[in-house]
Structures are given as structure tokens and as C-alpha cells.
């Protein structure tokens, strides 16, 4: 079995010429079927470039707009990636490391398309929380869990107070009974 290999132009390592190690380019007829840089080097370079993420966000938004017949009139200049997520306050990090903190393009109002006034870059975590819900639904869910959390805290505090009062009550009763016995003996 003869396995073809290719030397990556960036890291200079020789790797098998398969889609596991090199990105396919079969759709390009004039280019070689695989890239000259391996997937690791390609991702290390591309995924650290903010412009790369802006282009990908724009490309994916355009595809979703076509797929779901939504309005689309944004450009790459309309996509501004902040340092921190405006919703959760976490640092936005490009790449595959932590999928929660990766920047994503969100439609503020899910009823509208990808228009300049309706897009915002937030963390993937914030975007997953919102998903297809309206803000009223998110507030209802948030208020429910807030009340549930407050009730849980009240129950814990009440439980601790009842334990403390029963311990105090048991100790005072013993003292009173001892005094009674002392008083009866005299």
C-alpha cells in the first residue's frame, strides 16, 4: 500500500496526503486537490485573524438568509467584533479553544433578517441562550430561575434557623429541668 505524503510549507513536517491532515480543495479545478499547508498550521494562522472571523460571519449569515428567505443587506464593515461580550461580559476569544467565548453574529430581533440595525456580535454562549426565543421569553425564564434560586436560599436559611432554635431550645429545657430538680430537693 503506497501512501502519498506531503511536506507542510509552514511547519515543514511530512504528513500523509489525506483530508485528515490537509484541507480538501476538490471544488477548485485548477488548484491541487489539497492545500500546501497542513490543517494545524492553516487553523493556527487563519483562526487568529479577526478579519477571517468577520468574513466567515458574513458568509454564514448570507447563507442562512438565503436558506430561510430573510432580508440581508450587511457588509463586512457592519460586523464589529468587540473585546468582551456585551451580554455576558466574558472575553471573546477566536478559535476552537472555548466554544462558549467564540464570537458569533446574532440577530437582535429574530423576526427580522440580517440588516445593519438588527445585528450584534456576542459570545456563542449568549447566542445559544437566546437561540430562537423572544426577549419576553428569556425574561420569563430568567425571572422563574431567579425566584427559584431565592426560594432555595430562603429554605436553606429557614432550615438553618430552625436547627439553631431547636438546639437552643433543647439546651434551655435541660437547664430548666435541672433547676426544677434542684429546687424540689431542698
PLY file of the C-alpha trace (Angstrom):
ply
format ascii 1.0
element vertex 186
property float x
property float y
property float z
element edge 185
property int vertex1
property int vertex2
end_header
0.00 0.00 0.00
1.59 3.23 -1.18
0.52 6.28 0.89
1.25 9.67 -0.63
2.79 12.27 1.64
3.26 16.00 1.53
5.56 18.34 3.39
3.75 21.26 5.03
5.16 24.57 3.79
4.79 26.13 7.26
5.82 23.54 9.88
7.99 21.50 7.45
6.56 18.19 8.71
5.84 15.37 6.32
2.27 14.10 6.73
0.02 11.69 4.83
-1.80 13.42 1.98
-5.31 12.81 3.31
-8.20 15.02 4.34
-7.31 14.31 7.97
-4.10 16.34 7.66
-4.67 18.64 4.68
-7.78 20.63 3.73
-9.53 19.46 0.56
-9.80 21.80 -2.40
-11.58 19.47 -4.77
-14.07 22.16 -5.83
-11.24 24.19 -7.38
-10.40 22.68 -10.78
-7.11 24.50 -11.46
-5.65 24.10 -7.94
-4.12 20.94 -6.46
-6.68 18.84 -4.57
-5.10 19.63 -1.17
-3.65 22.78 0.37
0.12 23.15 0.77
-0.16 23.95 4.47
-1.50 21.33 6.90
-4.75 21.81 8.82
-2.96 22.62 12.07
-0.91 25.43 10.51
-3.85 26.71 8.48
-6.08 26.91 11.55
-3.34 28.42 13.71
-2.95 31.27 11.24
-6.49 31.82 9.99
-8.30 31.49 13.29
-6.20 34.19 14.95
-7.13 36.79 12.33
-10.21 38.94 13.21
-10.88 39.63 9.51
-11.16 35.89 8.96
-13.95 35.69 11.53
-15.70 38.72 10.07
-15.65 37.14 6.59
-16.91 33.82 7.95
-19.69 35.52 9.93
-20.75 37.44 6.84
-20.60 34.34 4.64
-22.63 32.20 7.07
-25.19 34.97 7.63
-25.64 35.34 3.87
-26.15 31.58 3.52
-28.71 31.49 6.37
-30.54 34.49 4.88
-30.82 32.68 1.54
-31.84 29.41 3.17
-34.60 30.95 5.30
-35.57 33.74 2.86
-34.56 36.56 5.20
-33.57 40.11 4.34
-29.81 40.64 4.02
-28.02 43.95 3.50
-24.92 43.91 5.73
-21.29 44.23 4.72
-18.06 43.19 6.42
-17.74 46.75 7.79
-21.02 46.33 9.70
-19.57 43.43 11.71
-17.60 44.85 14.63
-16.12 42.24 16.97
-15.72 43.72 20.48
-13.14 42.52 23.00
-15.83 41.47 25.51
-19.31 40.02 25.02
-21.82 42.87 25.53
-24.34 40.46 27.08
-22.29 38.32 29.49
-19.12 40.39 29.83
-16.78 37.48 29.03
-13.70 37.95 26.85
-14.35 36.95 23.24
-11.67 34.54 22.04
-11.27 33.46 18.44
-10.59 29.85 17.67
-11.58 26.39 18.75
-10.39 26.54 22.36
-13.58 27.52 24.17
-16.73 27.42 22.10
-18.64 29.46 24.70
-16.46 32.54 24.26
-16.20 32.43 20.47
-17.77 35.49 18.79
-20.98 34.90 16.83
-23.30 37.10 14.82
-26.71 37.48 16.41
-29.96 38.93 15.12
-31.40 41.12 17.88
-34.97 40.61 16.67
-35.42 37.10 15.30
-38.40 38.26 13.25
-36.17 40.45 11.07
-33.32 39.50 8.78
-29.64 40.36 8.71
-29.83 44.14 8.45
-27.38 46.65 9.87
-29.69 47.75 12.71
-30.51 44.18 13.72
-27.11 42.52 14.18
-24.77 42.30 17.14
-21.63 40.27 17.81
-21.94 38.32 21.08
-20.42 35.17 22.57
-21.65 31.83 21.32
-22.89 31.12 24.85
-25.11 34.23 24.88
-26.35 33.40 21.40
-27.24 29.82 22.43
-29.10 31.13 25.46
-31.20 33.38 23.25
-31.45 30.96 20.31
-34.99 31.33 18.89
-36.61 32.95 21.93
-38.01 36.45 22.14
-36.74 38.73 24.91
-40.02 38.34 26.82
-39.50 34.57 26.95
-35.92 34.99 28.14
-37.10 37.38 30.89
-39.76 34.87 31.97
-37.19 32.08 32.17
-34.73 34.35 33.99
-37.35 35.55 36.46
-38.51 31.98 37.10
-34.99 30.78 37.92
-34.31 33.91 39.96
-37.41 33.21 42.10
-36.47 29.54 42.31
-32.97 30.47 43.47
-34.30 32.98 46.02
-36.77 30.40 47.34
-33.97 27.87 47.66
-31.87 30.35 49.64
-34.86 31.18 51.89
-35.41 27.48 52.54
-31.75 26.96 53.41
-31.76 29.95 55.77
-35.06 28.83 57.34
-33.68 25.30 57.79
-30.53 26.61 59.46
-32.56 28.87 61.74
-34.84 26.02 62.82
-31.80 23.84 63.59
-30.27 26.63 65.67
-33.51 27.34 67.58
-34.16 23.66 68.27
-30.63 23.22 69.58
-31.00 26.30 71.78
-34.45 25.21 72.90
-33.26 21.71 73.84
-30.41 23.09 75.91
-32.57 25.56 77.84
-35.16 22.92 78.66
-32.50 20.71 80.21
-31.27 23.60 82.31
-34.77 24.42 83.49
-35.42 20.82 84.41
-32.18 20.65 86.36
-33.18 23.77 88.28
-36.55 22.22 88.98
-34.95 19.12 90.37
-32.57 21.22 92.44
-35.46 23.30 93.73
-37.58 20.27 94.63
-34.84 18.60 96.60
-34.44 21.49 99.03
0 1
1 2
2 3
3 4
4 5
5 6
6 7
7 8
8 9
9 10
10 11
11 12
12 13
13 14
14 15
15 16
16 17
17 18
18 19
19 20
20 21
21 22
22 23
23 24
24 25
25 26
26 27
27 28
28 29
29 30
30 31
31 32
32 33
33 34
34 35
35 36
36 37
37 38
38 39
39 40
40 41
41 42
42 43
43 44
44 45
45 46
46 47
47 48
48 49
49 50
50 51
51 52
52 53
53 54
54 55
55 56
56 57
57 58
58 59
59 60
60 61
61 62
62 63
63 64
64 65
65 66
66 67
67 68
68 69
69 70
70 71
71 72
72 73
73 74
74 75
75 76
76 77
77 78
78 79
79 80
80 81
81 82
82 83
83 84
84 85
85 86
86 87
87 88
88 89
89 90
90 91
91 92
92 93
93 94
94 95
95 96
96 97
97 98
98 99
99 100
100 101
101 102
102 103
103 104
104 105
105 106
106 107
107 108
108 109
109 110
110 111
111 112
112 113
113 114
114 115
115 116
116 117
117 118
118 119
119 120
120 121
121 122
122 123
123 124
124 125
125 126
126 127
127 128
128 129
129 130
130 131
131 132
132 133
133 134
134 135
135 136
136 137
137 138
138 139
139 140
140 141
141 142
142 143
143 144
144 145
145 146
146 147
147 148
148 149
149 150
150 151
151 152
152 153
153 154
154 155
155 156
156 157
157 158
158 159
159 160
160 161
161 162
162 163
163 164
164 165
165 166
166 167
167 168
168 169
169 170
170 171
171 172
172 173
173 174
174 175
175 176
176 177
177 178
178 179
179 180
180 181
181 182
182 183
183 184
184 185
